[in-house]
Amino acid sequence: MAVIGSRQQLIDYCLRRLGEPVIEVNVDEDQIEDKIDDALQLYREFHSDATFRNYYQHQMTDTDIANKYVTIPSRIISVTKMFAGTGGFIGSTNMFSFNYQFALSDFHSLTDVGAGGLAYYDQMRSYMELIDMKINGLPIINFSRRQDRVYLWSDIEDGQLKAGDYVCFEVYEVVPTPEAIATDPLRRGEVSTVYNDMFMKDYTTALIKEQWGMNMSKFEGMQLPGGTTVNGRIILEDARTELTELRERMRLEYEEPPIFLVG
């Protein structure tokens, strides 16, 4: 079978698995669209293949400074780190600053074998970064996912961040759908096989089957021409059993293990 590369191809695939065109699946198109959205939401929440680590850069504005937060795209679901700005002891790029001159003066250690060479330089660099962290500390941030905001505390309060400065965050964002790639000029050339994921296909099919059973259960006991009786309850129960098993499989096989903080 060809790779499922669009929303409509996923819909057609799921309906064929449920019996179409041999059997009529009594589910409205809008209901199917809702079920695909529900499947994508669970997939992005728990599946390890649904997100990837990336870096998001933002130039601060006067509004950001006044608000003390940065608005980020909704595709970002987690912010794990903010990289220190230029105000640190080590990270300066101003060639006339003490920070820059200190790093430059230590460059001779790279070529001076008697002074320890690269090993010595690496040790001293790590040592100075430790001093930097103890004196200046790490940026304090708070990510509010449902507001699409990253609140910045220390760097704004002590004046290290000003309008025009750049900040960079380590983030996790969702793998885009083919439709999102097609409508975003910045994503041209990217490829997405979200809809072809094995779990997405199974889970979406089960969700549509559940909706089919719910629709048909409204006509429970109704007799059709030929003497057959509508029994949507069986379809509904089968679908819910499948969904329970799929959710359990998701948590056991596809979800990233929890991160334990020690100390």
N, C-alpha and C positions, 0 to 999 in steps of 0.2 A: 504494500500500500504506500502511496505517496505521502510525503511529510505534510502534516496539517499546518498550513501557514497562514490561516486567517480565521477570524471569528465565525464566518459563515461555514467554512469547511468543518470546523469543530461541531457546529450545530447539525450539519448534514450527517457527520459521522455518528453522533450520539443518537439521532433519530433512526439511522439504519440499525444500530445495535438494539434499539427497542422494538424493531419490527417493520418500520416503514421501508418500502411502500406496500408491503404485504398486509400489514396491520396499521390502521389509522391511530396515531398517537394523539390523543385529545388534549393538547397543550397549546395555549395561545403563544404567538410569537413574542409578545412582551414578557410573558412568564418565562420563556426560555432565555431571553436576554437577562432577566433578573437572576436566573440560576447560574449563568456564566459569571456574572458579577460576584455572586456569593462564592463560587468555586475559586475565583481569582483572589478574593479576599482571604479565604482560609489558606490557600496556597502561599500567598505572600507572607502571612503571619507565621507559618510554621515550617515550610519546606526550605531546606538548606540551599536548593538550587534556585530559589526565587529571588534571592538578593545577592549583591556583590559589594565588596569594599571599594570605595572610591574617595576622591578628595574634592571638596567644594570650596571654591575661592570666592570671596566677596569683598568689594570695596566699600568701606564705611562711608556713610553720609551723615549730614547733620541730624537728620531724623533718627538714624540708628543710634547716634550718640545720646540724643535726648530720650529716646525710648529705652535705651540700655538693652536692646535685643536686635537680632538679625532675623529677618523673614527668609525662610528657605523653601525650596520647592517641595510640594507634597509627595513627590516620588521618594524622598528621603525618609526612611522610617527609623533611623537610629543615628545618633551623633556620639562617637566614642572618644573623641579627643579634639582639642583646639591647639594648634601649634603656636608656640610663643612668638610674639611679634618682634620688632626690631629693638625694643627697649631692654632686652636682656643683656647680661654681661658677656655672653659668648656670641649671640646671634647678630651683632651689628654688621651692616654693610657700608657704613659711612667711613671712608678711608681716613678721615681726620679725627675720628673718635678714638678714645683710649682702648675701647674694646677691639676695634679693628687692628690698631697698631700692636696690641698685645699678641693677637693671633699671628700677625705678620712676623713679629720678632721671634716667634717660636718656630718659624718655618725651617730655620737652619737645622733643627733636630732631625728633619727628614733625611738630610744628606750627610750629617755628621755622624759617622759610625761610632766615634769615640764617645759621643754623648748619648748613645743608645739607639739611634736610628729611629725607624718607624715604630718599633715597640714602645720606646720611651715617649714618643710624641703621642701615640694612642693612649697611653696611660695618663699622661698629663692632661690631654683633652678631656678624657672621661672625668678626671679629678676636678677640672675647672667647671665642667657641666654640672657636677654634683654641687659645687659651691654656688653656681648660678641658681640651681633649683632651691637650695636652702635659703639663699638670700632673697631671691625674687619670687620663688614659688612657681607653681604651675597655674596657667589660666583657669579661673573658676567659671564654669558654665553650667547651665541647666537647660536641657532640651525638653520642650513641650511638644510632643508629636501631634496632638489634636489641634494645636494652634499654629503649627508650622513655624515655630520660633525657637531660636537659641538665645537664652538670656545670658548676657555677659556681665560679670560683676567686678572683679578686682581690676582688670585692665582699663576699664572706663573710669572707675572711681579714683584711681591714682593717676589718671591722665596719660597712661601709656598709649591708649588708642585715641586717635583723632580722626576727623573727617578727611577722607582721602587715603587713609591707611588701608592695607589689605589684610584680611584674616583668612586663614585656611583651616578647614575642619576635616577630620577623618570621619567618613560617614558610611552608612550602608544604605543603598538604594535598591528599589525593586527592578528586576529585569523588565524592560519595557515590552509591551505587546507589539505585534507588527503594525497595528493601527497607530500606536503612539509614535513609532519610528517614522511612519509615512507622513505624519503631520508636523514633525519637528525637524526643521532644517539642520539643526546642530547634530542630529543623529543619522544623517544620511550615510549610507554605507554599512550601518550596523545590521546585524541579523538576529532574529529572535525565534526560538522554537518553543515558546511557552505553551502554546496550544497543543503541541505534539508530545508533551510530557505524559508519561504513562499514568501518573496519579491524576493529572488534570482530566484526562479522557475518562478514566473510571469514575472519578468523583462527580464530574459534570453529568455524565450519563445517569448516575444514581439520583442526583438532584432532580433532573427532569423526570425520571421515573417516579419519584416521590410526588412531584406536582401532578403528574398524570393520575396517580392513584388517588390523590386528594380530590381532583376534579371528578373522577368517575365514582367516588364513594358517595357523592351527592345523589346519585341515581341508584343507590343500593337496592337490589331486589326488582328493579324494573325489567320487565320481560320484553325482549326484542323479537322481531319477526323470525320465525323458525323455532321458537321455543327457548332460545338461549337467554340466560339471565345475567345482568350486569353485576359484577362483583369486584368493585374497585378496591375493596378492603384488602384483598390478597396482594394486589400490586403495591398498595401503600405499605403493608407490613414487610414485604420482601425488600422494598427500597430502603426502608428505615433500618433493616438488619444490615444491608450492604453499607449504608452510610456509617453505622456504628463501627463496623469492621474496618472501613477505610480510614476513619478518624483515628482509630487505635493504631493502625498500621503507620499512619502519618507520624504519630508521636514516637513510635518505637523505631522506625526505619529511616525516616527522612528528616526529622527535626535535629537541629544542632544540640549537642549536650549542653546543660547549663554550665555557666562559668561560676566557679566558687571563689569567693574573695577570702583570703586568709590574712589575718593580722589585724 
